Amino acid sequence: ETALKKLASNKLMDSNSVFATIVKNFNWTNADQNSVSADIESGMKPEEAAQKWIDANPDKVKAWIGS
């Protein structure tokens, strides 16, 4: 289990951009990360595994983008 560490410049975080909002709000659990990793290890392309997780977790994604 590894804690999520986010790194961003002050310039980015002060920009009020959508990307800054995502960095600020991004949060996922070890279970979230492990489910994506398991799909990748099972042969799924990373993009497909990520999209599968996004499709299964729309509320978390909406919270990241501030919706």
C-alpha positions in Angstrom: 0.0 0.0 0.0 1.4 3.3 -1.1 0.0 6.7 -0.3 -0.8 8.9 -3.4 1.7 11.7 -3.8 0.8 14.6 -6.1 3.4 17.1 -7.4 2.6 20.3 -9.2 4.1 23.7 -9.5 2.7 26.7 -7.8 2.2 28.3 -11.2 0.0 25.4 -12.3 -2.0 25.3 -9.0 -2.5 29.1 -9.1 -3.7 28.9 -12.7 -7.3 27.9 -12.0 -7.1 25.7 -15.0 -9.1 22.5 -15.4 -5.9 20.6 -15.1 -5.1 22.3 -11.8 -8.6 21.3 -10.6 -8.0 17.7 -11.5 -4.7 17.6 -9.7 -6.2 19.2 -6.6 -9.2 16.8 -6.6 -7.6 13.6 -7.8 -7.9 10.9 -5.3 -8.2 7.1 -5.7 -7.8 4.2 -3.4 -5.4 1.3 -3.5 -8.3 -0.8 -4.6 -8.9 1.6 -7.5 -5.3 1.4 -8.6 -5.2 -2.4 -8.1 -8.2 -3.0 -10.3 -6.6 -1.1 -13.2 -3.3 -2.8 -12.6 -5.0 -6.3 -12.5 -6.6 -5.6 -15.9 -3.3 -4.5 -17.4 -1.6 -7.6 -16.0 -4.3 -9.7 -17.5 -3.4 -8.4 -20.9 -5.7 -5.4 -21.3 -4.1 -2.3 -22.9 -3.5 0.5 -20.3 -5.8 2.8 -22.1 -8.6 0.2 -22.1 -8.1 -0.6 -18.4 -8.2 3.1 -17.6 -11.4 3.6 -19.7 -13.0 0.6 -18.0 -12.3 2.1 -14.6 -13.6 5.5 -15.7 -16.8 4.0 -17.0 -17.3 2.1 -13.7 -16.6 5.2 -11.5 -18.3 8.3 -13.1 -18.9 9.9 -9.7 -15.3 9.8 -8.8 -14.3 11.2 -12.2 -16.9 14.0 -11.9 -15.5 14.9 -8.5 -12.0 15.2 -10.0 -13.1 17.7 -12.7 -15.3 19.7 -10.3 -18.6 18.7 -11.8 
